[in-house]
Amino acid sequence: IVWFRWRGWDYTLKKATMMIKPRSLVSTS
Protein backbone atom coordinates (compact mmCIF):
# COMPACT_ATOMS: atom_id res chain seq x y z
CA ILE A 1 0.00 0.00 0.00
CA VAL A 2 2.78 2.42 0.92
CA TRP A 3 4.62 1.66 -2.32
CA PHE A 4 1.47 2.12 -4.38
CA ARG A 5 0.73 5.39 -2.63
CA TRP A 6 4.31 6.61 -3.14
CA ARG A 7 4.16 5.66 -6.80
CA GLY A 8 0.90 7.55 -7.20
CA TRP A 9 2.41 10.57 -5.47
CA ASP A 10 5.45 10.44 -7.72
CA TYR A 11 3.21 10.19 -10.79
CA THR A 12 1.11 13.14 -9.63
CA LEU A 13 4.21 15.20 -8.87
CA LYS A 14 5.74 14.42 -12.26
CA LYS A 15 2.51 15.25 -14.07
CA ALA A 16 2.16 18.50 -12.13
CA THR A 17 5.79 19.37 -12.91
CA MET A 18 5.21 18.81 -16.63
CA MET A 19 2.13 21.03 -16.57
CA ILE A 20 3.68 23.75 -14.41
CA LYS A 21 7.08 23.78 -16.11
CA PRO A 22 5.78 24.68 -19.61
CA ARG A 23 3.42 27.25 -18.11
CA SER A 24 6.29 28.78 -16.14
CA LEU A 25 8.46 28.97 -19.25
CA VAL A 26 5.67 30.66 -21.21
CA SER A 27 5.03 33.11 -18.40
CA THR A 28 8.73 33.93 -18.12
CA SER A 29 9.20 34.36 -21.86
mmCIF file as Biopython writes it, N, C-alpha, C and O atoms, coordinates in Angstrom:
data_model
#
loop_
_atom_site.group_PDB
_atom_site.id
_atom_site.type_symbol
_atom_site.label_atom_id
_atom_site.label_alt_id
_atom_site.label_comp_id
_atom_site.label_asym_id
_atom_site.label_entity_id
_atom_site.label_seq_id
_atom_site.pdbx_PDB_ins_code
_atom_site.Cartn_x
_atom_site.Cartn_y
_atom_site.Cartn_z
_atom_site.occupancy
_atom_site.B_iso_or_equiv
_atom_site.auth_seq_id
_atom_site.auth_asym_id
_atom_site.pdbx_PDB_model_num
ATOM 1   N N  . ILE A ? 1  ? 0.851 -1.201 0.000   1.0 0.0 1  A 1 
ATOM 2   C CA . ILE A ? 1  ? 0.000 0.000  0.000   1.0 0.0 1  A 1 
ATOM 3   C C  . ILE A ? 1  ? 0.891 1.256  0.000   1.0 0.0 1  A 1 
ATOM 4   O O  . ILE A ? 1  ? 0.656 2.198  -0.757  1.0 0.0 1  A 1 
ATOM 5   N N  . VAL A ? 2  ? 1.888 1.246  0.843   1.0 0.0 2  A 1 
ATOM 6   C CA . VAL A ? 2  ? 2.779 2.417  0.916   1.0 0.0 2  A 1 
ATOM 7   C C  . VAL A ? 2  ? 3.458 2.639  -0.435  1.0 0.0 2  A 1 
ATOM 8   O O  . VAL A ? 2  ? 3.555 3.767  -0.918  1.0 0.0 2  A 1 
ATOM 9   N N  . TRP A ? 3  ? 3.928 1.535  -1.038  1.0 0.0 3  A 1 
ATOM 10  C CA . TRP A ? 3  ? 4.623 1.664  -2.319  1.0 0.0 3  A 1 
ATOM 11  C C  . TRP A ? 3  ? 3.668 2.210  -3.379  1.0 0.0 3  A 1 
ATOM 12  O O  . TRP A ? 3  ? 4.026 3.092  -4.159  1.0 0.0 3  A 1 
ATOM 13  N N  . PHE A ? 4  ? 2.450 1.672  -3.394  1.0 0.0 4  A 1 
ATOM 14  C CA . PHE A ? 4  ? 1.465 2.120  -4.384  1.0 0.0 4  A 1 
ATOM 15  C C  . PHE A ? 4  ? 1.165 3.602  -4.186  1.0 0.0 4  A 1 
ATOM 16  O O  . PHE A ? 4  ? 1.052 4.360  -5.150  1.0 0.0 4  A 1 
ATOM 17  N N  . ARG A ? 5  ? 1.039 4.001  -2.929  1.0 0.0 5  A 1 
ATOM 18  C CA . ARG A ? 5  ? 0.733 5.395  -2.628  1.0 0.0 5  A 1 
ATOM 19  C C  . ARG A ? 5  ? 1.900 6.291  -3.059  1.0 0.0 5  A 1 
ATOM 20  O O  . ARG A ? 5  ? 1.700 7.363  -3.630  1.0 0.0 5  A 1 
ATOM 21  N N  . TRP A ? 6  ? 3.128 5.826  -2.770  1.0 0.0 6  A 1 
ATOM 22  C CA . TRP A ? 6  ? 4.307 6.610  -3.136  1.0 0.0 6  A 1 
ATOM 23  C C  . TRP A ? 6  ? 4.390 6.743  -4.655  1.0 0.0 6  A 1 
ATOM 24  O O  . TRP A ? 6  ? 4.703 7.810  -5.184  1.0 0.0 6  A 1 
ATOM 25  N N  . ARG A ? 7  ? 4.107 5.644  -5.342  1.0 0.0 7  A 1 
ATOM 26  C CA . ARG A ? 7  ? 4.159 5.661  -6.797  1.0 0.0 7  A 1 
ATOM 27  C C  . ARG A ? 7  ? 3.135 6.646  -7.343  1.0 0.0 7  A 1 
ATOM 28  O O  . ARG A ? 7  ? 3.418 7.400  -8.274  1.0 0.0 7  A 1 
ATOM 29  N N  . GLY A ? 8  ? 1.944 6.632  -6.754  1.0 0.0 8  A 1 
ATOM 30  C CA . GLY A ? 8  ? 0.895 7.549  -7.197  1.0 0.0 8  A 1 
ATOM 31  C C  . GLY A ? 8  ? 1.311 8.990  -6.946  1.0 0.0 8  A 1 
ATOM 32  O O  . GLY A ? 8  ? 1.043 9.878  -7.756  1.0 0.0 8  A 1 
ATOM 33  N N  . TRP A ? 9  ? 1.972 9.212  -5.810  1.0 0.0 9  A 1 
ATOM 34  C CA . TRP A ? 9  ? 2.414 10.570 -5.471  1.0 0.0 9  A 1 
ATOM 35  C C  . TRP A ? 9  ? 3.473 11.025 -6.464  1.0 0.0 9  A 1 
ATOM 36  O O  . TRP A ? 9  ? 3.464 12.166 -6.926  1.0 0.0 9  A 1 
ATOM 37  N N  . ASP A ? 10 ? 4.390 10.109 -6.784  1.0 0.0 10 A 1 
ATOM 38  C CA . ASP A ? 10 ? 5.454 10.436 -7.722  1.0 0.0 10 A 1 
ATOM 39  C C  . ASP A ? 10 ? 4.860 10.760 -9.091  1.0 0.0 10 A 1 
ATOM 40  O O  . ASP A ? 10 ? 5.297 11.699 -9.757  1.0 0.0 10 A 1 
ATOM 41  N N  . TYR A ? 11 ? 3.860 9.976  -9.506  1.0 0.0 11 A 1 
ATOM 42  C CA . TYR A ? 11 ? 3.214 10.195 -10.794 1.0 0.0 11 A 1 
ATOM 43  C C  . TYR A ? 11 ? 2.509 11.548 -10.805 1.0 0.0 11 A 1 
ATOM 44  O O  . TYR A ? 11 ? 2.585 12.287 -11.787 1.0 0.0 11 A 1 
ATOM 45  N N  . THR A ? 12 ? 1.826 11.864 -9.715  1.0 0.0 12 A 1 
ATOM 46  C CA . THR A ? 12 ? 1.112 13.140 -9.627  1.0 0.0 12 A 1 
ATOM 47  C C  . THR A ? 12 ? 2.098 14.296 -9.653  1.0 0.0 12 A 1 
ATOM 48  O O  . THR A ? 12 ? 1.869 15.304 -10.322 1.0 0.0 12 A 1 
ATOM 49  N N  . LEU A ? 13 ? 3.202 14.147 -8.917  1.0 0.0 13 A 1 
ATOM 50  C CA . LEU A ? 13 ? 4.207 15.204 -8.865  1.0 0.0 13 A 1 
ATOM 51  C C  . LEU A ? 13 ? 4.825 15.417 -10.245 1.0 0.0 13 A 1 
ATOM 52  O O  . LEU A ? 13 ? 5.018 16.553 -10.676 1.0 0.0 13 A 1 
ATOM 53  N N  . LYS A ? 14 ? 5.134 14.318 -10.933 1.0 0.0 14 A 1 
ATOM 54  C CA . LYS A ? 14 ? 5.740 14.416 -12.260 1.0 0.0 14 A 1 
ATOM 55  C C  . LYS A ? 14 ? 4.777 15.072 -13.234 1.0 0.0 14 A 1 
ATOM 56  O O  . LYS A ? 14 ? 5.175 15.926 -14.027 1.0 0.0 14 A 1 
ATOM 57  N N  . LYS A ? 15 ? 3.516 14.678 -13.179 1.0 0.0 15 A 1 
ATOM 58  C CA . LYS A ? 15 ? 2.511 15.253 -14.070 1.0 0.0 15 A 1 
ATOM 59  C C  . LYS A ? 15 ? 2.352 16.741 -13.787 1.0 0.0 15 A 1 
ATOM 60  O O  . LYS A ? 15 ? 2.271 17.553 -14.709 1.0 0.0 15 A 1 
ATOM 61  N N  . ALA A ? 16 ? 2.308 17.088 -12.508 1.0 0.0 16 A 1 
ATOM 62  C CA . ALA A ? 16 ? 2.164 18.497 -12.134 1.0 0.0 16 A 1 
ATOM 63  C C  . ALA A ? 16 ? 3.379 19.283 -12.612 1.0 0.0 16 A 1 
ATOM 64  O O  . ALA A ? 16 ? 3.247 20.408 -13.093 1.0 0.0 16 A 1 
ATOM 65  N N  . THR A ? 17 ? 4.563 18.687 -12.478 1.0 0.0 17 A 1 
ATOM 66  C CA . THR A ? 17 ? 5.787 19.366 -12.905 1.0 0.0 17 A 1 
ATOM 67  C C  . THR A ? 17 ? 5.749 19.625 -14.406 1.0 0.0 17 A 1 
ATOM 68  O O  . THR A ? 17 ? 6.139 20.702 -14.858 1.0 0.0 17 A 1 
ATOM 69  N N  . MET A ? 18 ? 5.284 18.654 -15.178 1.0 0.0 18 A 1 
ATOM 70  C CA . MET A ? 18 ? 5.214 18.812 -16.634 1.0 0.0 18 A 1 
ATOM 71  C C  . MET A ? 18 ? 4.234 19.918 -17.006 1.0 0.0 18 A 1 
ATOM 72  O O  . MET A ? 18 ? 4.467 20.671 -17.950 1.0 0.0 18 A 1 
ATOM 73  N N  . MET A ? 19 ? 3.139 20.011 -16.261 1.0 0.0 19 A 1 
ATOM 74  C CA . MET A ? 19 ? 2.130 21.029 -16.566 1.0 0.0 19 A 1 
ATOM 75  C C  . MET A ? 19 ? 2.595 22.413 -16.119 1.0 0.0 19 A 1 
ATOM 76  O O  . MET A ? 19 ? 2.387 23.403 -16.820 1.0 0.0 19 A 1 
ATOM 77  N N  . ILE A ? 20 ? 3.222 22.469 -14.950 1.0 0.0 20 A 1 
ATOM 78  C CA . ILE A ? 20 ? 3.677 23.755 -14.409 1.0 0.0 20 A 1 
ATOM 79  C C  . ILE A ? 20 ? 4.921 24.258 -15.141 1.0 0.0 20 A 1 
ATOM 80  O O  . ILE A ? 20 ? 5.041 25.455 -15.400 1.0 0.0 20 A 1 
ATOM 81  N N  . LYS A ? 21 ? 5.834 23.369 -15.471 1.0 0.0 21 A 1 
ATOM 82  C CA . LYS A ? 21 ? 7.083 23.780 -16.115 1.0 0.0 21 A 1 
ATOM 83  C C  . LYS A ? 21 ? 6.828 24.541 -17.412 1.0 0.0 21 A 1 
ATOM 84  O O  . LYS A ? 21 ? 7.327 25.655 -17.564 1.0 0.0 21 A 1 
ATOM 85  N N  . PRO A ? 22 ? 6.064 23.975 -18.357 1.0 0.0 22 A 1 
ATOM 86  C CA . PRO A ? 22 ? 5.784 24.684 -19.615 1.0 0.0 22 A 1 
ATOM 87  C C  . PRO A ? 22 ? 5.095 26.016 -19.348 1.0 0.0 22 A 1 
ATOM 88  O O  . PRO A ? 22 ? 5.412 27.019 -19.987 1.0 0.0 22 A 1 
ATOM 89  N N  . ARG A ? 23 ? 4.161 26.029 -18.413 1.0 0.0 23 A 1 
ATOM 90  C CA . ARG A ? 23 ? 3.421 27.254 -18.113 1.0 0.0 23 A 1 
ATOM 91  C C  . ARG A ? 23 ? 4.384 28.304 -17.571 1.0 0.0 23 A 1 
ATOM 92  O O  . ARG A ? 23 ? 4.283 29.486 -17.903 1.0 0.0 23 A 1 
ATOM 93  N N  . SER A ? 24 ? 5.324 27.856 -16.727 1.0 0.0 24 A 1 
ATOM 94  C CA . SER A ? 24 ? 6.289 28.780 -16.139 1.0 0.0 24 A 1 
ATOM 95  C C  . SER A ? 24 ? 7.182 29.358 -17.233 1.0 0.0 24 A 1 
ATOM 96  O O  . SER A ? 24 ? 7.480 30.552 -17.233 1.0 0.0 24 A 1 
ATOM 97  N N  . LEU A ? 25 ? 7.606 28.510 -18.161 1.0 0.0 25 A 1 
ATOM 98  C CA . LEU A ? 25 ? 8.465 28.969 -19.255 1.0 0.0 25 A 1 
ATOM 99  C C  . LEU A ? 25 ? 7.731 29.996 -20.098 1.0 0.0 25 A 1 
ATOM 100 O O  . LEU A ? 25 ? 8.309 31.013 -20.481 1.0 0.0 25 A 1 
ATOM 101 N N  . VAL A ? 26 ? 6.459 29.737 -20.391 1.0 0.0 26 A 1 
ATOM 102 C CA . VAL A ? 26 ? 5.671 30.656 -21.213 1.0 0.0 26 A 1 
ATOM 103 C C  . VAL A ? 26 ? 5.494 31.980 -20.484 1.0 0.0 26 A 1 
ATOM 104 O O  . VAL A ? 26 ? 5.584 33.050 -21.087 1.0 0.0 26 A 1 
ATOM 105 N N  . SER A ? 27 ? 5.240 31.898 -19.179 1.0 0.0 27 A 1 
ATOM 106 C CA . SER A ? 27 ? 5.025 33.110 -18.397 1.0 0.0 27 A 1 
ATOM 107 C C  . SER A ? 27 ? 6.312 33.930 -18.335 1.0 0.0 27 A 1 
ATOM 108 O O  . SER A ? 27 ? 6.280 35.159 -18.395 1.0 0.0 27 A 1 
ATOM 109 N N  . THR A ? 28 ? 7.443 33.236 -18.214 1.0 0.0 28 A 1 
ATOM 110 C CA . THR A ? 28 ? 8.733 33.928 -18.124 1.0 0.0 28 A 1 
ATOM 111 C C  . THR A ? 28 ? 9.093 34.558 -19.462 1.0 0.0 28 A 1 
ATOM 112 O O  . THR A ? 28 ? 9.601 35.679 -19.507 1.0 0.0 28 A 1 
ATOM 113 N N  . SER A ? 29 ? 8.836 33.852 -20.533 1.0 0.0 29 A 1 
ATOM 114 C CA . SER A ? 29 ? 9.198 34.362 -21.863 1.0 0.0 29 A 1 
ATOM 115 C C  . SER A ? 29 ? 8.429 35.632 -22.167 1.0 0.0 29 A 1 
ATOM 116 O O  . SER A ? 29 ? 8.596 36.213 -23.240 1.0 0.0 29 A 1 
#
